[in-house]
Amino acid sequence: MSGETVLIAQSGGVTRLTLNRPDKLNAFTLAVHAELNAGLQAANADPQCRVIVLTGAGRAFSAGQDLAEVGGPTDASTPDAGSRLEKAYNPLVKLITSLEKPVICAVNGIAAGAAANIALACDLVYAARSASFLQAFARIGLIPDAGGTYWLPRQIGFARAMGVALFADKVTARQAEAWGMIWEAVPDDAFAATVRERAARLAAGPTAAYRLIKQALRRSFEHGLADQLALEAALQGEAGRTRDFREGVAAFIEKRPARYEGR
Ligand code: LHQ
């Protein structure tokens, strides 16, 4: 199933997608977009997959758009930056936020440009302590895209969002964790094992409920309290009809670990 630019591996309910252009710091080309899109859609549809992990090969997570592919504004043969967003990045961000399974972004090294913001669209971000996040855009005369202007003010607040966008300095993994931009910064030597353990833990969990938790939290951005309470009631109704809920309660009463099936 793996393509040339995105490696795909599955084991124990976890589908791992690895951006694989390490000599170009896993920069995004149209080929990467096509393979990543297909891989994510396949994982979402695959009943064997209960958790998705997105990571990068080599020393970077990704350097964002491959700048050699888009060229400069004077090159009439290259696509307009806005249309590249509409054709490739915006669909990718919408796809990631609509996936039914938990998506862990394992930021193994620098995440720059659009890649930093693709990470923020994922459900949980783990970063190696040596990794960093770089809103590189203003360095080359662009604005944060791929959802950056949406996630940053919500996750780290307006003042920090403005600072990281205008100065375009690296945000370290520990700073990102302290600011609430990511879930956890993990020491480099424990990074791979930690991501594996967390992914396995989620894959053994009540994944039907995870789908509903994701919907509830993601849609909260659009809602006032009354609408959100109504949404919780509807989604909880659905969760309460799952086999996993019955199993969770039975396991609690019988004082044993639950065996969740994800339905
Ligand atoms: C790269 C790249 C890269 C190509 C490193 N492209 N080769 C959307 C719509 C349309 C238009 C534009 O953009 C967007 C969204 C965006 O993502 S815009 C932002 C694009 N990304 C950047 O501006 C970041 C550019 N890269 C960097 O600033 C540095 O490479 C960082 C800080 C990420 C890492 O620095 P170093 O660790 O010093 O590595 P390096 O710069 O030496 O890079 C290693 C190689 O990777 C090198 O190739 P070479 O053949 O010389 O060894 C770089 O040219 C290549 N590379 N980023 N985005």
Residues whose N, C-alpha, C, O or C-beta is under 5 A from the ligand:
A	BS01	LHQ	D23 K24 L25 A27 A63 G64 Q65 D66 L67 A68 V70 A81 R84 L85 I110 A112 G113 A114 A115 A136 F137
